[in-house]
């Protein structure tokens, strides 16, 4: 049996160190790729949201244009078109919260603003009476509005 010298120990230690370094690099690069993926998805969602905002802005300026996407509601007022714009904004904020893009402080600010809008404005009545929810908003957002925003009652 041969003896292992000091040089061989250093050689093995060096190999183990290189392998461990590769594992650390692999771990952190994978985390960075996941973060990058979320950032890219968020940018895409924000770009799509900008397009919806532009469409609703045009619908607010000229409510008759809404007939292009919905013939069922031909007599929409500017108030209803604006309510859609507000609800699309609320839906976007809600989805950004679900994706953990908004931190707790930002979310609390938006949630307070949304609750105030439903409590103080006519948007609650428009949501209940004029908006066909299943056509325009996803079920998770509908449930959020129905459970978190509409039951707001101050005493």
Secondary structure, DSSP 8 states (H G I E B T S, - for coil): -----HHHHHHHHHHHHHHHHHHHHHHHHHHHHHHHHHHHHHHHHHHHHHHHHHHHHHHHH-GGGGGGT-SS--S--HHHHHHHHHHHHHHHHHHHHHTT-S-HHHHHHHHHHHHHHHHHSSHHHHHHHT--HHHHS-HHHHHHIIIIITT----
